[in-house]
């Protein structure tokens, strides 16, 4: 219920004003006055409300908000089945709650209604690679998305990562540099959102090629950027970043500096868990941290938690990630992959 959602938002250290505002919008668009305004505006209002709930739910790791977003998206489609963005945002909410097949159906309908909807192609890409582990298909959709919208910062971020996972480092670097340009100009492709993580993506391109000094330079630039911002993903992103910086320092022979970043990441992770904030993405990065640190038991514990929610992409990623190399000879790794 709403009280429980408000409590979870407080536990995550965020102000509840945003959720209150969304609740007020929900009450307003449910009123007879708004019904009178017109069918098209009414449907878009419900769809937009769903998108806002889903965005907040994904940022704060509160799936109940994304579940409410599904409800709102269905209301929008019931009113106006031809509203492309309603299908797109419904698909995004399905994806964030683990209903991947339903997400694909909804987003493909959005694209059928509006083939040049760059956001729908980007959302389909995210469902393909995150939900279904279909990396090649995700790349195709992201390439389509950035062709339609060259300012789609989040699409460039994802595409850089997928190119890196496929070992296409030249393409990955080119796309990451475009993401950096958009990040520095505060262009995300989504109105009101700030892109973060572009230097991290470029750093990872270098890291996977053994260019650790270059990787550290990019990671440090991202760290400076994050520490000067109040982005909703800041806490989660700082954990990933400290893990990556620590790993790069360790491979550079700088164990003391590496351990400083690892300890900081662990502390932030434990603080998030104490607030009730947990997500499979951060669990994956913590698995990488423990694996590089030589703590296989904790690495597998985190990896199993992440696999429980994101099995297909993790199955692909874990087999190519250099940070999990120490685990791949362990029988537990084979069992995890083959389940």
C-alpha positions in Angstrom: 0.0 0.0 0.0 1.0 3.7 -0.2 2.2 3.8 3.4 4.6 0.9 2.8 5.9 2.5 -0.3 6.5 5.8 1.5 8.4 3.9 4.2 10.6 2.2 1.7 11.4 5.5 0.1 12.4 6.9 3.5 14.5 3.8 4.2 16.4 4.4 1.0 17.4 7.9 2.3 15.2 9.7 -0.3 12.7 12.4 0.3 9.1 11.3 0.1 7.9 14.5 -1.6 8.3 13.0 -5.1 6.0 10.1 -4.3 3.5 12.4 -2.7 3.5 14.5 -5.9 2.9 11.4 -8.0 0.0 10.5 -5.7 -1.5 13.9 -6.1 -1.2 13.6 -9.9 -3.0 10.2 -9.7 -5.9 11.7 -7.8 -6.1 14.6 -10.2 -6.2 12.6 -13.4 -8.8 10.3 -11.8 -11.2 13.2 -11.3 -14.3 13.8 -13.5 -12.9 17.2 -14.5 -9.9 15.6 -16.2 -12.1 13.0 -17.9 -13.9 15.9 -19.5 -10.7 17.3 -21.0 -10.3 14.7 -23.6 -9.5 11.0 -24.3 -6.0 11.6 -25.7 -4.8 13.8 -22.9 -6.3 11.5 -20.3 -4.5 8.4 -21.7 -1.2 10.3 -22.0 -1.5 11.4 -18.4 -1.9 7.9 -17.1 1.0 6.7 -19.3 3.2 9.5 -18.1 2.3 8.7 -14.5 3.3 5.1 -15.1 6.6 6.1 -16.6 7.4 8.3 -13.6 6.5 5.6 -11.1 8.6 3.0 -13.0 11.6 5.4 -13.2 11.5 6.0 -9.5 11.1 2.3 -8.7 14.1 1.4 -10.9 16.3 4.1 -9.4 15.4 3.3 -5.8 15.2 -0.5 -6.2 11.5 -0.5 -5.2 9.7 -3.0 -7.5 6.3 -2.1 -6.0 6.5 1.3 -7.8 7.1 -0.5 -11.1 4.2 -2.8 -10.4 2.0 0.3 -9.9 3.4 1.6 -13.2 2.1 -1.5 -15.0 -1.4 -0.8 -13.6 -1.2 2.8 -14.9 0.1 1.8 -18.3 -2.8 -0.6 -18.8 -5.2 2.1 -17.9 -3.7 4.3 -20.6 -3.9 1.6 -23.2 -7.5 0.8 -22.3 -8.3 4.5 -23.0 -6.2 4.9 -26.1 -4.8 1.6 -27.6 -2.9 3.6 -30.3 -0.7 5.6 -27.9 2.8 4.3 -28.7 4.4 5.7 -25.6 1.9 3.9 -23.4 2.9 0.6 -24.8 6.6 1.5 -24.6 6.5 2.6 -20.9 4.3 -0.4 -20.0 7.0 -2.6 -21.6 9.7 -0.8 -19.6 7.8 -1.5 -16.3 7.3 -5.1 -17.3 11.1 -5.3 -17.9 11.9 -3.8 -14.5 9.7 -6.3 -12.7 11.1 -9.4 -14.5 8.2 -9.9 -16.9 10.4 -10.0 -20.0 8.2 -11.8 -22.5 5.3 -9.4 -21.7 7.8 -6.5 -22.1 8.8 -7.6 -25.6 5.1 -7.9 -26.7 4.3 -4.4 -25.4 7.3 -2.7 -26.8 7.0 -4.3 -30.2 3.4 -2.9 -30.3 4.8 0.5 -29.5 7.2 0.2 -32.5 4.4 -1.1 -34.8 2.4 2.0 -33.9 5.4 4.4 -34.3 8.3 2.8 -36.1 10.5 5.9 -35.6 10.1 5.9 -31.8 13.7 5.9 -30.7 12.8 5.4 -27.1 10.8 2.2 -27.9 13.8 0.8 -29.8 16.0 1.6 -26.8 13.6 0.0 -24.4 13.3 -3.1 -26.5 17.1 -3.3 -26.6 17.3 -3.1 -22.8 14.7 -5.9 -22.5 16.6 -8.0 -25.0 20.0 -7.8 -23.4 19.2 -7.4 -19.7 16.1 -9.6 -19.5 16.7 -12.2 -22.2 20.5 -12.2 -22.6 20.1 -11.4 -26.3 23.2 -9.2 -26.7 23.3 -9.2 -30.5 19.7 -8.3 -30.8 20.2 -5.6 -28.2 23.0 -4.1 -30.2 20.8 -3.9 -33.3 18.1 -2.1 -31.5 20.5 0.3 -29.8 22.1 1.1 -33.1 18.6 1.8 -34.5 17.8 4.0 -31.5 20.9 6.2 -31.8 20.3 6.5 -35.6 16.8 7.9 -34.8 18.0 10.0 -31.9 21.7 10.9 -31.9 21.3 12.6 -28.5 20.1 9.4 -26.8 22.8 9.3 -24.1 21.6 6.2 -22.3 21.5 4.3 -25.6 25.2 5.2 -26.2 26.0 4.0 -22.6 24.4 0.6 -23.1 25.8 0.1 -26.6 29.3 0.8 -25.4 29.0 -1.9 -22.7 27.5 -4.4 -25.2 30.3 -3.8 -27.7 32.8 -4.3 -24.9 31.2 -7.6 -23.8 31.5 -8.8 -27.4 35.2 -7.7 -27.6 34.5 -5.0 -30.2 36.7 -2.5 -28.4 37.2 0.0 -31.2 33.4 0.4 -31.6 33.0 0.5 -27.8 35.5 3.3 -27.4 33.9 5.4 -30.2 30.5 5.0 -28.7 31.7 5.7 -25.1 33.4 8.9 -26.2 30.1 10.0 -27.7 28.4 9.2 -24.4 31.0 11.3 -22.6 30.2 14.3 -24.9 26.5 14.0 -24.1 27.1 13.5 -20.4 29.2 16.7 -20.2 26.5 18.6 -22.1 23.8 17.1 -19.8 22.0 15.4 -22.6 20.5 12.0 -21.9 17.8 11.5 -24.5 15.2 11.6 -21.8 13.8 14.9 -20.7 14.8 15.8 -17.1 17.3 13.0 -16.7 21.1 13.4 -16.3 23.3 10.7 -17.9 26.0 9.2 -15.6 28.5 6.5 -16.2 30.1 7.5 -19.6 33.7 7.7 -18.3 33.1 4.4 -16.5 32.1 2.8 -19.7 35.2 4.1 -21.5 37.3 3.0 -18.6 35.9 -0.5 -18.8 36.8 -0.6 -22.5 40.4 0.1 -21.6 40.4 -2.2 -18.6 39.3 -5.2 -20.7 42.3 -4.5 -23.0 44.7 -4.4 -20.1 45.2 -0.6 -20.3 44.8 -0.1 -16.6 46.4 3.4 -16.3 43.9 4.6 -19.0 41.1 2.9 -17.2 41.9 4.4 -13.8 42.1 7.9 -15.4 38.6 7.5 -16.8 37.2 6.0 -13.6 38.7 8.9 -11.6 37.0 11.4 -13.9 33.7 9.7 -13.4 34.2 9.7 -9.6 34.8 13.4 -9.7 31.6 13.9 -11.7 29.5 11.8 -9.4 30.8 13.4 -6.2 29.7 16.8 -7.5 26.2 15.6 -8.4 23.1 14.4 -6.6 21.9 11.9 -9.1 19.4 9.3 -7.9 21.8 6.5 -9.1 24.8 8.0 -7.3 25.0 5.5 -4.4 24.7 2.4 -6.7 27.1 3.9 -9.3 29.7 4.7 -6.7 29.8 1.1 -5.6 30.3 -0.1 -9.1 33.0 2.6 -9.6 34.9 1.8 -6.5 34.9 -1.9 -7.5 36.2 -1.1 -10.9 38.9 1.4 -9.7 40.0 -1.2 -7.1 40.3 -3.9 -9.6 42.3 -1.7 -12.0 44.7 -0.7 -9.2 45.1 -4.3 -8.1 46.0 -5.4 -11.6 48.5 -2.4 -11.7 50.3 -3.8 -8.6 48.9 -1.1 -6.3 47.4 -3.3 -3.6 47.1 -0.7 -0.9 45.2 1.8 -3.1 43.1 -1.1 -4.4 42.0 -2.2 -1.0 41.0 1.4 -0.1 38.5 1.4 -2.9 37.3 -2.1 -2.1 36.7 -1.3 1.5 34.7 1.8 0.5 32.6 -0.2 -1.9 31.8 -2.8 0.8 30.9 -0.2 3.3 28.5 1.5 0.8 27.0 -1.8 -0.1 26.3 -2.8 3.5 24.8 0.6 4.1 22.4 0.1 1.2 21.4 -3.3 2.5 20.7 -1.8 5.9 18.3 0.6 4.3 16.5 -2.2 2.5 18.0 -1.3 -0.9 19.2 -4.3 -2.9 19.4 -4.9 -6.6 20.9 -7.6 -8.9 23.2 -5.1 -10.7 25.0 -4.1 -7.5 25.2 -7.7 -6.4 26.9 -8.5 -9.6 29.6 -5.9 -9.1 30.1 -7.0 -5.5 30.6 -10.5 -6.8 33.3 -9.1 -9.1 34.9 -7.3 -6.1 35.1 -10.4 -4.0 36.3 -12.5 -6.9 39.2 -10.2 -7.6 39.9 -10.0 -3.9 40.2 -13.8 -3.7 37.0 -14.3 -1.6 35.3 -16.9 -3.7 32.6 -17.8 -1.1 31.3 -14.2 -0.9 31.7 -13.8 -4.6 29.4 -16.8 -5.3 26.9 -15.7 -2.7 26.5 -12.3 -4.5 26.6 -13.9 -7.9 23.8 -16.4 -7.0 21.7 -13.5 -5.7 22.2 -11.6 -9.0 21.5 -14.7 -11.1 18.2 -15.2 -9.3 16.9 -12.1 -11.1 19.1 -11.7 -14.2 20.1 -15.2 -15.1 20.3 -14.9 -18.9 22.5 -11.8 -19.2 24.6 -12.9 -16.2 25.2 -16.3 -17.8 26.6 -14.6 -20.9 28.5 -11.9 -19.0 30.1 -14.1 -16.3 31.8 -16.2 -18.9 33.7 -13.2 -20.4 34.1 -10.9 -17.5 37.8 -10.7 -16.5 37.0 -10.0 -12.9 35.3 -13.4 -12.6 38.1 -15.3 -14.1 39.2 -16.8 -10.8 35.8 -18.4 -10.3 35.5 -20.1 -13.7 37.5 -23.1 -12.6 35.4 -23.7 -9.5 32.7 -26.4 -9.8 30.2 -23.9 -8.3 30.6 -21.7 -11.4 29.7 -24.5 -13.8 26.7 -25.4 -11.7 25.5 -21.8 -11.6 25.8 -21.4 -15.4 24.1 -24.7 -16.2 21.1 -24.4 -13.9 
